[in-house]
Amino acid sequence: MPRWPAPLVWGPTRGVAWQVPVPPGVSTPVVWDRAVFLTAQHGSQLELLQLDLMTGKLRWKQPLDTVPTWPREAKPPGGWPWPQQSWAAPSPATDGQVVAALGSHGLLSVHQVQDGRQRWFRRIGPAKTHRWPSLGGVLLWQDRVIVLRWLAGPGEVPTGLLAAFDKWTGRELWHVALSGNRAAKPVLLGTAPTLGRLGDRPVLLVLEADQLRVFAPEDGKQLLGYRLGAAQSAVASPFLAEQTVVACHGTGGPLLGLEYFVGRRGPVLRRLWRRQVAPALWATPARWRDLVFAVSQNGQARCIHLPTGKTYWQRPLRGTFYASPVAADDRVYFLSYEGTCFVVAASGNYRLLARNRLPDRFVASPAVAAVHLFLRGKRRLYCVGPYLDQNR
Protein backbone atom coordinates (compact mmCIF):
# COMPACT_ATOMS: atom_id res chain seq x y z
CA MET A 1 0.00 0.00 0.00
CA PRO A 2 1.58 3.37 -0.96
CA ARG A 3 2.52 5.84 1.75
CA TRP A 4 1.25 9.30 0.87
CA PRO A 5 3.21 12.29 2.19
CA ALA A 6 1.82 15.18 4.20
CA PRO A 7 0.04 17.89 2.16
CA LEU A 8 2.09 20.18 -0.08
CA VAL A 9 -0.30 22.36 -2.13
CA TRP A 10 -3.77 23.62 -1.24
CA GLY A 11 -6.02 26.68 -1.47
CA PRO A 12 -9.64 27.85 -1.28
CA THR A 13 -10.71 25.63 -4.20
CA ARG A 14 -8.27 22.70 -4.05
CA GLY A 15 -6.52 20.37 -1.66
CA VAL A 16 -9.03 20.72 1.19
CA ALA A 17 -10.91 17.55 2.15
CA TRP A 18 -13.46 19.49 4.20
CA GLN A 19 -13.99 22.71 6.09
CA VAL A 20 -16.56 23.49 8.76
CA PRO A 21 -17.46 26.58 10.80
CA VAL A 22 -16.33 26.44 14.44
CA PRO A 23 -16.84 28.79 17.39
CA PRO A 24 -13.94 31.10 18.33
CA GLY A 25 -10.82 29.77 20.01
CA VAL A 26 -7.05 29.48 19.62
CA SER A 27 -6.46 25.97 20.98
CA THR A 28 -4.74 23.57 18.61
CA PRO A 29 -6.89 20.68 17.27
CA VAL A 30 -6.09 17.30 18.76
CA VAL A 31 -6.56 14.24 16.53
CA TRP A 32 -7.03 10.65 17.70
CA ASP A 33 -8.15 7.82 15.41
CA ARG A 34 -11.24 9.21 13.64
CA ALA A 35 -11.94 12.06 16.05
CA VAL A 36 -10.86 15.71 16.24
CA PHE A 37 -11.11 17.53 19.58
CA LEU A 38 -11.34 21.30 20.11
CA THR A 39 -12.12 23.76 22.85
CA ALA A 40 -14.19 26.75 21.78
CA GLN A 41 -16.05 29.72 23.21
CA HIS A 42 -19.76 29.98 22.45
CA GLY A 43 -21.04 33.18 24.03
CA SER A 44 -20.36 32.95 27.76
CA GLN A 45 -19.79 29.19 27.60
CA LEU A 46 -16.49 27.41 27.07
CA GLU A 47 -17.13 24.08 25.33
CA LEU A 48 -15.31 20.87 24.44
CA LEU A 49 -16.15 19.55 20.95
CA GLN A 50 -15.57 16.26 19.17
CA LEU A 51 -15.78 16.31 15.36
CA ASP A 52 -15.78 13.42 12.94
CA LEU A 53 -12.39 13.24 11.21
CA MET A 54 -13.91 11.96 7.97
CA THR A 55 -16.49 14.73 7.51
CA GLY A 56 -15.93 17.45 10.12
CA LYS A 57 -19.45 16.92 11.46
CA LEU A 58 -20.05 17.54 15.16
CA ARG A 59 -20.34 14.30 17.15
CA TRP A 60 -20.85 15.86 20.57
CA LYS A 61 -20.14 18.96 22.61
CA GLN A 62 -19.97 19.41 26.36
CA PRO A 63 -19.80 22.54 28.55
CA LEU A 64 -16.47 23.16 30.31
CA ASP A 65 -16.69 26.47 32.11
CA THR A 66 -18.28 29.91 31.99
CA VAL A 67 -16.25 32.86 30.76
CA PRO A 68 -16.52 36.57 31.50
CA THR A 69 -18.34 38.67 28.92
CA TRP A 70 -18.29 42.40 28.35
CA PRO A 71 -21.19 44.24 26.73
CA ARG A 72 -19.39 46.09 23.94
CA GLU A 73 -16.61 43.80 22.84
CA ALA A 74 -15.53 40.17 22.81
CA LYS A 75 -12.30 40.96 24.63
CA PRO A 76 -11.73 42.29 28.16
CA PRO A 77 -11.25 45.99 28.96
CA GLY A 78 -7.70 47.04 28.17
CA GLY A 79 -7.26 44.18 25.74
CA TRP A 80 -5.54 40.82 26.07
CA PRO A 81 -1.97 40.47 27.34
CA TRP A 82 -1.04 39.75 23.70
CA PRO A 83 -2.94 40.09 20.41
CA GLN A 84 -5.56 37.60 19.19
CA GLN A 85 -6.03 35.81 22.52
CA SER A 86 -9.12 33.80 23.46
CA TRP A 87 -10.63 32.15 26.50
CA ALA A 88 -10.34 28.84 24.60
CA ALA A 89 -6.53 28.77 24.76
CA PRO A 90 -5.09 25.54 26.28
CA SER A 91 -5.50 22.56 23.95
CA PRO A 92 -7.25 19.39 25.14
CA ALA A 93 -5.44 16.06 25.47
CA THR A 94 -6.62 12.50 24.85
CA ASP A 95 -5.39 8.90 24.95
CA GLY A 96 -8.37 7.45 23.08
CA GLN A 97 -10.21 6.57 26.29
CA VAL A 98 -10.71 9.94 27.95
CA VAL A 99 -10.23 13.53 26.86
CA ALA A 100 -9.12 16.21 29.33
CA ALA A 101 -9.44 19.98 28.99
CA LEU A 102 -8.55 23.01 31.12
CA GLY A 103 -11.28 25.62 31.47
CA SER A 104 -11.02 29.39 31.58
CA HIS A 105 -10.79 29.64 35.38
CA GLY A 106 -8.75 26.52 36.08
CA LEU A 107 -11.54 23.95 35.88
CA LEU A 108 -10.03 20.64 34.78
CA SER A 109 -12.71 18.46 33.16
CA VAL A 110 -12.29 14.84 32.02
CA HIS A 111 -14.77 13.22 29.62
CA GLN A 112 -15.42 9.89 27.96
CA VAL A 113 -14.20 9.92 24.36
CA GLN A 114 -17.10 7.84 23.08
CA ASP A 115 -20.02 10.04 24.13
CA GLY A 116 -18.52 13.09 25.86
CA ARG A 117 -19.94 12.17 29.27
CA GLN A 118 -18.08 13.93 32.05
CA ARG A 119 -16.30 11.52 34.38
CA TRP A 120 -15.03 14.09 36.87
CA PHE A 121 -13.81 17.65 37.30
CA ARG A 122 -11.47 19.48 39.65
CA ARG A 123 -10.72 23.14 40.23
CA ILE A 124 -6.97 23.74 39.82
CA GLY A 125 -6.05 26.54 42.17
CA PRO A 126 -8.48 29.28 43.21
CA ALA A 127 -11.48 30.13 41.07
CA LYS A 128 -10.12 33.63 40.65
CA THR A 129 -11.55 35.67 37.80
CA HIS A 130 -8.93 37.61 35.86
CA ARG A 131 -9.16 39.45 32.60
CA TRP A 132 -6.73 36.80 31.36
CA PRO A 133 -7.76 33.21 30.65
CA SER A 134 -6.14 30.23 32.34
CA LEU A 135 -2.78 29.51 30.78
CA GLY A 136 -0.81 26.30 31.02
CA GLY A 137 -1.73 22.91 29.65
CA VAL A 138 -2.89 19.36 30.23
CA LEU A 139 -1.50 16.00 29.13
CA LEU A 140 -2.08 12.30 29.73
CA TRP A 141 0.58 9.84 30.87
CA GLN A 142 -0.21 6.22 31.68
CA ASP A 143 -3.20 6.37 34.07
CA ARG A 144 -2.68 10.02 35.00
CA VAL A 145 -3.95 13.40 33.94
CA ILE A 146 -1.20 15.97 34.49
CA VAL A 147 -2.14 19.64 34.47
CA LEU A 148 -0.23 22.91 34.80
CA ARG A 149 -2.08 26.12 35.56
CA TRP A 150 -0.41 29.52 35.83
CA LEU A 151 -2.09 31.91 38.25
CA ALA A 152 -1.63 35.62 37.57
CA GLY A 153 -3.61 38.72 36.82
CA PRO A 154 -2.54 42.06 35.42
CA GLY A 155 0.47 43.39 37.32
CA GLU A 156 0.66 40.32 39.56
CA VAL A 157 3.60 38.05 40.26
CA PRO A 158 2.74 34.67 38.72
CA THR A 159 2.52 31.45 40.64
CA GLY A 160 1.63 28.05 39.31
CA LEU A 161 0.27 24.66 40.26
CA LEU A 162 1.43 21.40 38.71
CA ALA A 163 -0.68 18.39 39.66
CA ALA A 164 -1.50 14.81 38.68
CA PHE A 165 -4.82 13.00 39.03
CA ASP A 166 -6.05 9.47 38.46
CA LYS A 167 -7.67 9.66 35.02
CA TRP A 168 -10.60 7.42 35.97
CA THR A 169 -11.53 8.72 39.43
CA GLY A 170 -10.02 12.22 39.65
CA ARG A 171 -8.17 11.35 42.86
CA GLU A 172 -5.22 13.69 43.35
CA LEU A 173 -1.92 11.79 43.23
CA TRP A 174 0.48 14.68 43.80
CA HIS A 175 0.86 18.41 43.35
CA VAL A 176 3.71 20.91 43.29
CA ALA A 177 3.44 24.66 43.89
CA LEU A 178 5.53 26.69 41.43
CA SER A 179 7.03 30.09 42.13
CA GLY A 180 6.77 31.19 38.50
CA ASN A 181 9.41 33.87 38.94
CA ARG A 182 11.92 33.90 41.83
CA ALA A 183 12.59 37.61 41.25
CA ALA A 184 9.00 38.30 42.41
CA LYS A 185 8.27 40.60 39.46
CA PRO A 186 5.12 40.59 37.30
CA VAL A 187 5.67 38.54 34.15
CA LEU A 188 3.50 36.69 31.65
CA LEU A 189 3.64 32.89 31.94
CA GLY A 190 1.81 30.49 29.65
CA THR A 191 4.08 27.49 29.05
CA ALA A 192 2.57 24.00 28.87
CA PRO A 193 4.16 20.91 30.45
CA THR A 194 5.91 18.48 28.10
CA LEU A 195 6.86 14.83 28.46
CA GLY A 196 10.01 13.08 27.28
CA ARG A 197 12.83 10.81 28.38
CA LEU A 198 16.18 11.72 29.89
CA GLY A 199 18.58 8.86 30.44
CA ASP A 200 16.49 5.79 31.17
CA ARG A 201 13.45 7.45 32.72
CA PRO A 202 10.39 9.51 31.74
CA VAL A 203 10.47 13.17 32.72
CA LEU A 204 8.17 16.17 32.81
CA LEU A 205 9.52 19.56 31.71
CA VAL A 206 8.19 22.87 33.05
CA LEU A 207 9.57 26.24 31.95
CA GLU A 208 9.14 29.17 34.33
CA ALA A 209 10.16 32.77 33.72
CA ASP A 210 13.66 32.28 35.08
CA GLN A 211 14.27 28.54 35.33
CA LEU A 212 13.64 25.17 33.73
CA ARG A 213 12.58 22.38 36.06
CA VAL A 214 12.46 18.63 35.42
CA PHE A 215 10.00 16.50 37.40
CA ALA A 216 9.22 12.80 37.73
CA PRO A 217 5.70 12.28 36.33
CA GLU A 218 4.98 9.39 38.70
CA ASP A 219 5.36 11.36 41.96
CA GLY A 220 6.10 15.01 41.12
CA LYS A 221 9.61 14.92 42.60
CA GLN A 222 11.98 17.49 41.09
CA LEU A 223 14.89 15.73 39.42
CA LEU A 224 16.82 18.55 37.78
CA GLY A 225 16.80 22.32 37.38
CA TYR A 226 18.52 24.93 35.28
CA ARG A 227 18.56 28.64 36.11
CA LEU A 228 18.00 30.91 33.14
CA GLY A 229 18.02 34.44 34.52
CA ALA A 230 15.21 36.97 34.50
CA ALA A 231 12.77 37.20 31.61
CA GLN A 232 9.63 39.25 31.01
CA SER A 233 7.62 36.27 29.81
CA ALA A 234 7.70 32.58 28.98
CA VAL A 235 4.98 31.12 26.77
CA ALA A 236 6.71 28.84 24.23
CA SER A 237 7.01 25.37 25.75
CA PRO A 238 10.28 23.43 26.06
CA PHE A 239 10.76 20.08 24.35
CA LEU A 240 13.16 17.15 24.37
CA ALA A 241 15.15 15.97 21.34
CA GLU A 242 17.17 12.87 22.16
CA GLN A 243 19.10 13.97 25.28
CA THR A 244 18.91 17.71 24.59
CA VAL A 245 16.31 20.08 26.03
CA VAL A 246 15.38 22.98 23.73
CA ALA A 247 13.83 25.99 25.46
CA CYS A 248 12.94 29.57 24.52
CA HIS A 249 14.03 31.93 27.26
CA GLY A 250 11.42 34.66 27.27
CA THR A 251 9.95 36.97 24.67
CA GLY A 252 12.67 37.94 22.24
CA GLY A 253 15.19 36.04 24.31
CA PRO A 254 17.63 33.34 23.28
CA LEU A 255 16.93 29.79 22.19
CA LEU A 256 18.87 27.37 24.38
CA GLY A 257 20.09 23.83 23.90
CA LEU A 258 20.66 22.11 27.25
CA GLU A 259 22.51 18.81 27.33
CA TYR A 260 21.71 16.02 29.77
CA PHE A 261 25.01 14.97 31.30
CA VAL A 262 25.84 12.41 33.96
CA GLY A 263 28.93 13.47 35.91
CA ARG A 264 30.58 12.31 39.10
CA ARG A 265 27.96 14.10 41.18
CA GLY A 266 25.06 12.72 39.20
CA PRO A 267 22.95 13.95 36.27
CA VAL A 268 22.83 17.65 35.42
CA LEU A 269 21.69 19.93 32.61
CA ARG A 270 24.47 22.00 31.08
CA ARG A 271 24.32 24.53 28.30
CA LEU A 272 25.25 23.12 24.93
CA TRP A 273 24.52 26.22 22.87
CA ARG A 274 22.73 29.56 22.96
CA ARG A 275 21.33 31.42 19.96
CA GLN A 276 19.63 34.81 19.88
CA VAL A 277 16.73 34.08 17.55
CA ALA A 278 13.93 36.24 19.02
CA PRO A 279 11.19 33.60 18.71
CA ALA A 280 7.55 34.63 18.59
CA LEU A 281 5.84 35.15 21.91
CA TRP A 282 4.43 31.62 22.11
CA ALA A 283 5.70 29.83 18.97
CA THR A 284 7.39 26.65 20.14
CA PRO A 285 10.10 25.56 17.65
CA ALA A 286 9.69 22.38 15.60
CA ARG A 287 12.22 19.57 15.36
CA TRP A 288 12.95 17.29 12.41
CA ARG A 289 15.77 14.80 12.88
CA ASP A 290 18.82 16.84 13.97
CA LEU A 291 17.37 20.22 12.95
CA VAL A 292 15.34 22.79 14.88
CA PHE A 293 13.08 25.30 13.09
CA ALA A 294 11.93 28.53 14.73
CA VAL A 295 10.03 31.59 13.56
CA SER A 296 9.80 35.04 15.13
CA GLN A 297 6.60 37.01 15.34
CA ASN A 298 7.74 39.22 12.47
CA GLY A 299 8.46 36.21 10.24
CA GLN A 300 12.18 35.55 10.61
CA ALA A 301 12.46 31.78 10.07
CA ARG A 302 15.60 29.92 11.10
CA CYS A 303 17.08 26.46 10.86
CA ILE A 304 19.45 25.45 13.68
CA HIS A 305 21.62 22.36 13.96
CA LEU A 306 20.48 20.58 17.14
CA PRO A 307 23.85 19.09 18.25
CA THR A 308 25.88 22.31 17.78
CA GLY A 309 23.47 25.24 17.67
CA LYS A 310 24.86 26.36 14.33
CA THR A 311 22.44 28.43 12.24
CA TYR A 312 22.17 26.79 8.83
CA TRP A 313 19.86 29.37 7.31
CA GLN A 314 17.69 32.38 8.10
CA ARG A 315 15.00 33.73 5.79
CA PRO A 316 12.22 36.33 6.13
CA LEU A 317 8.67 35.07 5.63
CA ARG A 318 5.97 37.60 4.92
CA GLY A 319 3.37 37.97 7.63
CA THR A 320 2.85 37.83 11.39
CA PHE A 321 3.36 34.49 13.12
CA TYR A 322 1.62 33.36 16.30
CA ALA A 323 1.27 29.64 15.46
CA SER A 324 4.12 27.24 16.17
CA PRO A 325 5.72 25.58 13.13
CA VAL A 326 5.21 21.84 12.67
CA ALA A 327 7.31 19.28 10.79
CA ALA A 328 6.27 16.15 8.90
CA ASP A 329 7.62 14.10 5.99
CA ASP A 330 10.75 16.21 5.48
CA ARG A 331 8.63 19.38 5.38
CA VAL A 332 8.14 22.26 7.80
CA TYR A 333 4.92 24.25 7.88
CA PHE A 334 5.07 27.93 8.90
CA LEU A 335 1.50 29.29 9.21
CA SER A 336 1.00 33.06 9.32
CA TYR A 337 -1.84 34.90 10.98
CA GLU A 338 -2.86 36.30 7.60
CA GLY A 339 -3.56 32.80 6.24
CA THR A 340 -0.42 31.97 4.26
CA CYS A 341 1.33 28.68 5.00
CA PHE A 342 4.94 28.45 3.82
CA VAL A 343 6.02 24.86 3.23
CA VAL A 344 9.80 24.61 3.50
CA ALA A 345 12.10 21.62 3.03
CA ALA A 346 13.24 20.24 6.40
CA SER A 347 16.85 20.60 5.41
CA GLY A 348 19.98 22.55 6.25
CA ASN A 349 19.60 24.20 2.84
CA TYR A 350 16.68 26.58 2.50
CA ARG A 351 14.17 25.56 -0.16
CA LEU A 352 10.61 26.89 -0.37
CA LEU A 353 8.39 24.07 -1.62
CA ALA A 354 5.01 25.82 -1.67
CA ARG A 355 3.15 28.92 -0.56
CA ASN A 356 -0.53 28.26 0.21
CA ARG A 357 -3.22 30.68 1.28
CA LEU A 358 -6.65 30.32 2.88
CA PRO A 359 -9.12 33.21 3.45
CA ASP A 360 -8.98 33.13 7.25
CA ARG A 361 -6.92 34.28 10.24
CA PHE A 362 -4.78 31.78 12.18
CA VAL A 363 -3.41 31.80 15.73
CA ALA A 364 -3.72 28.10 16.65
CA SER A 365 -0.83 25.86 15.65
CA PRO A 366 -1.39 23.28 12.89
CA ALA A 367 -1.93 19.62 13.75
CA VAL A 368 -0.58 16.82 11.54
CA ALA A 369 -2.29 13.43 11.38
CA ALA A 370 -1.02 10.95 8.77
CA VAL A 371 -1.58 12.60 5.36
CA HIS A 372 -3.74 15.45 6.64
CA LEU A 373 -3.08 18.86 8.14
CA PHE A 374 -5.68 20.43 10.43
CA LEU A 375 -5.76 24.22 10.46
CA ARG A 376 -7.95 26.02 12.98
CA GLY A 377 -8.84 29.50 11.70
CA LYS A 378 -10.77 32.31 13.27
CA ARG A 379 -13.98 31.17 11.56
CA ARG A 380 -13.44 27.62 10.30
CA LEU A 381 -11.57 24.35 10.80
CA TYR A 382 -9.87 23.04 7.65
CA CYS A 383 -8.83 19.46 6.94
CA VAL A 384 -6.10 19.84 4.31
CA GLY A 385 -5.18 16.82 2.21
CA PRO A 386 -6.81 14.14 0.07
CA TYR A 387 -10.53 13.48 0.30
CA LEU A 388 -11.44 10.89 2.90
CA ASP A 389 -13.23 7.67 2.02
CA GLN A 390 -16.05 7.41 4.55
CA ASN A 391 -16.53 3.71 3.80
CA ARG A 392 -13.08 2.73 5.05
NULO-781936 format. One line per field, with one value per residue (C-alpha): x, y, z. Coordinates in steps of 0.2 Angstrom, whole numbers, plus 5000, padded with zeros to 4 digits. Layout:
N
c1	[X ...]
c2	[Y ...]
c3	[Z ...]
***
This chain:
392
c1	[5000 5008 5013 5006 5016 5009 5000 5010 4998 4981 4970 4952 4946 4959 4967 4955 4945 4933 4930 4917 4913 4918 4916 4930 4946 4965 4968 4976 4966 4970 4967 4965 4959 4944 4940 4946 4944 4943 4939 4929 4920 4901 4895 4898 4901 4918 4914 4923 4919 4922 4921 4921 4938 4930 4918 4920 4903 4900 4898 4896 4899 4900 4901 4918 4917 4909 4919 4917 4908 4909 4894 4903 4917 4922 4938 4941 4944 4961 4964 4972 4990 4995 4985 4972 4970 4954 4947 4948 4967 4975 4973 4964 4973 4967 4973 4958 4949 4946 4949 4954 4953 4957 4944 4945 4946 4956 4942 4950 4936 4939 4926 4923 4929 4915 4900 4907 4900 4910 4918 4925 4931 4943 4946 4965 4970 4958 4943 4949 4942 4955 4954 4966 4961 4969 4986 4996 4991 4986 4992 4990 5003 4999 4984 4987 4980 4994 4989 4999 4990 4998 4990 4992 4982 4987 5002 5003 5018 5014 5013 5008 5001 5007 4997 4993 4976 4970 4962 4947 4942 4950 4959 4974 4990 5002 5004 5019 5017 5028 5035 5034 5047 5060 5063 5045 5041 5026 5028 5017 5018 5009 5020 5013 5021 5030 5034 5050 5064 5081 5093 5082 5067 5052 5052 5041 5048 5041 5048 5046 5051 5068 5071 5068 5063 5062 5050 5046 5028 5025 5027 5031 5048 5060 5074 5084 5084 5093 5093 5090 5090 5076 5064 5048 5038 5038 5025 5034 5035 5051 5054 5066 5076 5086 5095 5095 5082 5077 5069 5065 5070 5057 5050 5063 5076 5088 5085 5094 5100 5103 5113 5109 5125 5129 5145 5153 5140 5125 5115 5114 5108 5122 5122 5126 5123 5114 5107 5098 5084 5070 5056 5038 5029 5022 5029 5037 5050 5048 5061 5065 5079 5094 5087 5077 5065 5060 5050 5049 5033 5039 5042 5061 5062 5078 5085 5097 5108 5102 5119 5129 5117 5124 5112 5111 5099 5088 5075 5061 5043 5030 5017 5014 5017 5008 5006 5021 5029 5026 5037 5031 5038 5054 5043 5041 5025 5025 5008 5005 4991 4986 4982 4998 5007 5025 5030 5049 5061 5066 5084 5100 5098 5083 5071 5053 5042 5025 5016 4997 4984 4967 4954 4955 4965 4976 4983 4981 4996 4993 4990 4997 4989 4995 4992 4981 4985 4972 4971 4960 4956 4946 4930 4933 4942 4951 4956 4969 4974 4966 4947 4943 4934 4920 4917 4935]
c2	[5000 5017 5029 5046 5061 5076 5089 5101 5112 5118 5133 5139 5128 5114 5102 5104 5088 5097 5114 5117 5133 5132 5144 5155 5149 5147 5130 5118 5103 5086 5071 5053 5039 5046 5060 5079 5088 5106 5119 5134 5149 5150 5166 5165 5146 5137 5120 5104 5098 5081 5082 5067 5066 5060 5074 5087 5085 5088 5071 5079 5095 5097 5113 5116 5132 5150 5164 5183 5193 5212 5221 5230 5219 5201 5205 5211 5230 5235 5221 5204 5202 5199 5200 5188 5179 5169 5161 5144 5144 5128 5113 5097 5080 5062 5044 5037 5033 5050 5068 5081 5100 5115 5128 5147 5148 5133 5120 5103 5092 5074 5066 5049 5050 5039 5050 5065 5061 5070 5058 5070 5088 5097 5116 5119 5133 5146 5151 5168 5178 5188 5197 5184 5166 5151 5148 5132 5115 5097 5080 5061 5049 5031 5032 5050 5067 5080 5098 5115 5131 5148 5160 5178 5194 5210 5217 5202 5190 5173 5157 5140 5123 5107 5092 5074 5065 5047 5048 5037 5044 5061 5057 5068 5059 5073 5092 5105 5123 5133 5150 5156 5169 5169 5188 5192 5203 5203 5193 5183 5164 5152 5137 5120 5105 5092 5074 5065 5054 5059 5044 5029 5037 5048 5066 5081 5098 5114 5131 5146 5164 5161 5143 5126 5112 5093 5083 5064 5061 5047 5057 5075 5075 5087 5079 5093 5112 5125 5143 5155 5172 5185 5186 5196 5181 5163 5156 5144 5127 5117 5100 5086 5080 5064 5070 5089 5100 5115 5130 5148 5160 5173 5185 5190 5180 5167 5149 5137 5119 5111 5094 5080 5075 5062 5067 5062 5071 5064 5070 5088 5100 5110 5123 5116 5131 5148 5157 5174 5170 5181 5168 5173 5176 5158 5149 5133 5128 5112 5098 5086 5074 5084 5101 5114 5127 5143 5158 5175 5185 5196 5181 5178 5159 5150 5132 5127 5112 5103 5095 5112 5126 5132 5142 5134 5147 5162 5169 5182 5175 5188 5190 5189 5172 5167 5148 5136 5128 5109 5096 5081 5071 5081 5097 5111 5121 5140 5146 5165 5175 5181 5164 5160 5143 5142 5124 5123 5108 5101 5103 5113 5121 5133 5128 5134 5120 5129 5145 5141 5153 5152 5166 5166 5171 5159 5159 5141 5129 5116 5098 5084 5067 5055 5063 5077 5094 5102 5121 5130 5148 5162 5156 5138 5122 5115 5097 5099 5084 5071 5067 5054 5038 5037 5019 5014]
c3	[5000 4995 5009 5004 5011 5021 5011 5000 4989 4994 4993 4994 4979 4980 4992 5006 5011 5021 5030 5044 5054 5072 5087 5092 5100 5098 5105 5093 5086 5094 5083 5088 5077 5068 5080 5081 5098 5101 5114 5109 5116 5112 5120 5139 5138 5135 5127 5122 5105 5096 5077 5065 5056 5040 5038 5051 5057 5076 5086 5103 5113 5132 5143 5152 5161 5160 5154 5157 5145 5142 5134 5120 5114 5114 5123 5141 5145 5141 5129 5130 5137 5119 5102 5096 5113 5117 5133 5123 5124 5131 5120 5126 5127 5124 5125 5115 5131 5140 5134 5147 5145 5156 5157 5158 5177 5180 5179 5174 5166 5160 5148 5140 5122 5115 5121 5129 5146 5160 5172 5184 5187 5198 5201 5199 5211 5216 5205 5203 5189 5179 5163 5157 5153 5162 5154 5155 5148 5151 5146 5149 5154 5158 5170 5175 5170 5172 5172 5174 5178 5179 5191 5188 5184 5177 5187 5198 5201 5194 5203 5197 5201 5194 5198 5193 5195 5192 5175 5180 5197 5198 5214 5217 5216 5219 5217 5216 5219 5207 5211 5192 5195 5209 5206 5212 5197 5187 5171 5158 5160 5148 5145 5144 5152 5140 5142 5136 5142 5149 5152 5156 5164 5159 5164 5164 5159 5165 5160 5172 5169 5175 5177 5169 5180 5177 5187 5189 5182 5194 5210 5206 5213 5205 5197 5189 5187 5176 5181 5166 5173 5173 5158 5155 5149 5145 5134 5121 5129 5130 5122 5122 5107 5111 5126 5123 5130 5119 5127 5123 5136 5136 5123 5111 5122 5116 5111 5122 5120 5136 5137 5149 5156 5170 5180 5196 5206 5196 5181 5177 5163 5155 5142 5125 5114 5115 5100 5099 5088 5095 5094 5093 5110 5111 5095 5101 5088 5078 5077 5062 5064 5070 5065 5074 5065 5074 5068 5076 5077 5062 5051 5053 5050 5055 5054 5068 5070 5086 5091 5089 5088 5072 5061 5044 5037 5040 5029 5031 5028 5025 5038 5057 5066 5082 5077 5081 5066 5063 5054 5044 5030 5027 5027 5039 5039 5045 5046 5047 5055 5038 5031 5021 5025 5019 5016 5017 5015 5032 5027 5031 5014 5013 4999 4998 4992 4992 4997 5001 5006 5014 5017 5036 5051 5061 5079 5083 5078 5064 5069 5058 5057 5044 5027 5033 5041 5052 5052 5065 5059 5066 5058 5052 5054 5038 5035 5022 5011 5000 5001 5014 5010 5023 5019 5025]
***
